[in-house]
Amino acid sequence: DAGLGFTIYAKVNVNGSPQYKVHNSKGKTYYVTANVAYVYVK
């Protein structure tokens, strides 16, 4: 969802695609695209 913030723990490659390993405020782990068209890193 737009505007949500996550803590980035690592940048990984999944099947050749760069992704960020992130945690939300509840400690749940997700993998999101590292494509700059979709993700803004502050």
Helices and strands as residue ranges (DSSP letters): E 7-14, E 17-23, E 29-33
